[in-house]
Amino acid sequence: MKYMMFVCTDTEPETDESIVPDIFQWVADNDASGRRVAGNQLVSPSSATTVRVRGGEVLLSDGPFAETKEVIVGFDILECADLDEAIAVAAAHPMAYNGRLELRPYHG
C-alpha cells in the first residue's frame, strides 16, 4: 500500500539531539528496502503559489494556502504492507523527533 508522508515542522521539537536518527541513514535504509519510493525537501513556503479557479477565472496568490506556524518542508512516498509498517518507518524518521509526519494512504 502506498502512503504519502508529509514532513512538517513543529513548534516543540525534541531537545535531546543525541537521540535523533540520521536522515542520510534513514533514506539509505528505506531506499534499499524499497519502502521509500520517492521523496524530497521543499523550498520555503514563501516561494509557494496557490492556484484556484473561481467563476472560470484562474486566481493565483503568493505563499502557502494556509497561514500556520507549522509548514510542510518535504515529502516521502512510502510503499508499506500496512499502516503499522508505515508508522514504524515514520517513527524512525528524524522529523518524528524535530517535527511531525503525516501519513495518508493513497485513494483506491
N, C-alpha and C positions, 0 to 999 in steps of 0.2 A: 504494500500500500504506500502511495506517495503522500508525503506531508510537506507543506511549506512551513519553514521555521523562520519567523520574523525575529531578527536580532535587534533588541531595543535597549536604549539607555534606561537608567533608573536613578531616582534621586537618593537612594540609600544603598550604595554599593558595599560589598564585603570590605571590611577594614584590614583583615589579615591577608595581605597579598601573597604570603608564602604558601597558602593553600589553593590558590587559583591555578588551574591547569594551564599548560602552554598551548596557545592557539595553533601553532605550527604542528605540534604533535597530534592535536585533535583532528586537524584537517588531514594529515597524513594517514592516521589510523582509519578514519571514516572513508577516505578516498580508496584506500587499499581494500577495505572490506566491501565496497560497493554501496554502503549506506548513504554516502553523500554523492548525489547525482550532479549537483552544481551549487555554486554559492559565490558571493562576493560582497565586498563592502560597498556602501553607497556614499556619495559625496554629501556635503552639508545640506540640511533641509532648506537652507536659504536659496539653493540652486534649483529647487523643485518648481515645476509648472503644473498647476491644476487645470484640468480640461473638463468643461461641462458643455452640454448642448441644451439650450432652452429656447423654445419657440423657433426651432430650426437654425438658431444662431450659435456659433461656437464662441464660448466665453472662456477666456484664459485669465488666470490670476497667478501672480508670482508667489512662491512659497508653498508649503505643505497644505493639505486640505484641512488640517486642524491645528489649532494653537495649543500645544501641550508642553509640559516640561520634559516628558519622555518622548524620544523620537526613534524612528526606525533607522538603524545605522547599517544594516546589512540583511542578508537572507541566505538560507541554505535550503535546497530541495533534498529531502531525505527519502530513501526507499527502505522501509522497515516492514517487518512481518505484521506488526500491530502497534497500537498506541503505547503499550508498555515498552516496547523496544524504542520507539521514538522518544519517549520520556527519558529513558536511560541515556540515549545519545545526547539529548538536550541537557540533561543534568551534568554531563561531563564537559560541556562547553564552558569556556571561561566567562562568557557573558551571563551564565546562570549565577555566577558569583558577583559580577560587577554591574549587571543589568538585568534584563529579563528576556525570556524567549517565549514566543507564542507559537504553538503548533496548531496547524489547521490541515485536516485531511483534504485531499483533492476530492471534488464532487464526482460522483458516479464512477 
